[in-house]
Amino acid sequence: MRILIIENDEKLNKSLSEVLNAKRYQTDIAENLKDGKYYVSIRNYDLIVANWNLSDISGPDIILSIKEKAPKVPIIIISAKDSTDIEVNALNSGADDYIKQPCLPEIFIARIEARLRSWGTNMIEIGELIINPDEEKIIYRGQEIEVKGKPFEVLTHLAKHRDQIVSKEQLLDAIWEEPELVTPNVIEVAINQIRQKMDKPLGIATIETVRRRGYRFCYPKEAQ
């Protein structure tokens, strides 16, 4: 899973990133909203952590600006101020959680994982297709389908973002821990496995190729 951290303080940015990396989350760091919005425009994120006071903007406008780019991605607001007014304002403005900094790493991780459980790792049910990320299971009409590993993660990521076209680069960034060390054809291999092990035997189509742009989850579109 990939998390974006938008935080002015370079030391805190690094500290939060290291805590998340130790739990095998992939992270990107931005020091202002402008850079944060750029990252959101080129990558898919499972969660965004943003400071309430950034160098180029502060307050509810941070949440509104992020939601314009990524309306479905959960946002956790962090702040060094122990203020009930700020917390209430953040939550009323669309934030999914509020964490006062500094806080213990184990508390920070627990809040992150709780938020991801409520959004990013729930079962995906579309028609007769069920994808269970927690157990790495795919069930179609009561039958379990043997798609595991990276093909399963590719299918799950596309299903979560089924209203979007996702590029090869975005899939690499979201799923592979060191995307710079693999070639884009691993995406084609993964999608081919999905089509051979799942779509073809079942007579369905789950992923369509959008020429020169990437891939889109298309189930329950009928197979051609």
C-alpha positions, -999 to 999 in steps of 0.1 A, spaced: 0 0 0 12 35 -8 8 65 15 15 102 8 28 124 36 24 162 32 43 179 60 64 211 62 88 198 89 115 178 71 125 159 103 89 149 110 84 139 74 113 116 75 103 102 109 68 93 98 80 79 66 105 56 84 78 44 108 55 35 79 84 19 58 93 -3 88 57 -17 85 63 -23 47 41 6 35 54 26 6 56 63 11 61 95 -8 69 128 9 58 163 0 66 195 19 37 216 6 3 212 -10 15 220 -45 39 191 -45 13 169 -28 -12 176 -55 14 168 -81 20 133 -65 -18 127 -63 -21 135 -100 5 109 -111 -1 81 -85 -28 62 -67 -27 64 -29 -44 43 -3 -42 70 23 -29 106 26 -15 122 58 -14 160 58 -5 187 83 -32 212 91 -7 240 86 14 239 54 37 266 40 14 274 11 -21 267 26 -37 259 59 -70 247 74 -100 232 55 -87 243 21 -60 216 24 -87 189 26 -108 204 -1 -78 207 -25 -68 171 -19 -104 158 -23 -106 176 -57 -78 154 -69 -85 122 -50 -121 123 -37 -122 87 -25 -88 85 -7 -89 88 31 -72 118 46 -57 119 81 -49 154 94 -19 158 118 -11 189 139 12 199 167 -16 219 183 -38 202 209 -69 220 198 -104 206 199 -115 234 175 -90 223 149 -99 186 153 -136 193 149 -130 217 120 -108 191 103 -134 163 107 -162 185 96 -143 195 65 -139 159 53 -109 145 71 -112 109 81 -91 112 113 -70 136 133 -38 128 151 -19 152 173 18 152 169 41 141 183 26 107 192 40 73 198 49 54 167 27 24 177 -3 47 181 3 64 148 6 30 130 -25 17 148 -46 47 137 -32 43 101 -41 6 100 -75 12 115 -83 37 88 -70 14 60 -91 -15 74 -122 7 71 -115 17 36 -87 0 18 -89 -36 28 -126 -44 30 -141 -70 7 -149 -58 -28 -183 -71 -40 -193 -63 -76 -222 -84 -89 -213 -121 -85 -176 -113 -80 -161 -110 -45 -125 -100 -39 -112 -104 -3 -79 -86 1 -74 -97 37 -74 -134 28 -62 -131 -8 -93 -148 -21 -114 -143 -52 -149 -159 -53 -172 -160 -84 -206 -175 -81 -194 -194 -50 -163 -208 -67 -129 -198 -54 -105 -186 -82 -68 -193 -80 -52 -159 -87 -25 -151 -61 5 -129 -56 11 -98 -78 -18 -107 -103 -41 -107 -73 -28 -73 -61 -31 -58 -96 -67 -70 -99 -75 -57 -64 -59 -23 -71 -78 -19 -103 -111 -29 -87 -106 -4 -59 -101 23 -86 -126 10 -110 -138 44 -121 -103 53 -132 -78 45 -159 -46 34 -142 -13 35 -160 15 9 -158 36 34 -139 9 39 -113 4 1 -109 42 -4 -104 43 24 -78 13 11 -59 22 -26 -58 60 -32 -62 82 -21 -33 110 -11 -56 93 -2 -89 124 12 -104 140 -22 -103 114 -40 -124 103 -35 -160 67 -24 -170 62 -58 -188 56 -74 -154 22 -56 -155 14 -72 -188 24 -106 -174 2 -102 -143 -28 -91 -164 -23 -120 -188 -24 -144 -158 -57 -128 -146 -72 -133 -181 -59 -168 -185 -67 -181 -150 -99 -162 -144 -115 -143 -173 -112 -170 -199 -124 -200 -179 -153 -180 -164 -163 -163 -196 -160 -128 -181 -139 -97 -186 -124 -79 -156 -97 -57 -171 -97 -37 -203 -66 -22 -219 -70 15 -227 -45 21 -255 -16 43 -246 -31 51 -212 -32 20 -191 -59 -3 -177 -94 -1 -163 -114 -25 -143 -144 -33 -165 -164 -61 -148 -194 -68 -152 -188 -59 -188 -195 -90 -209 -165 -108 -224 -160 -103 -262 
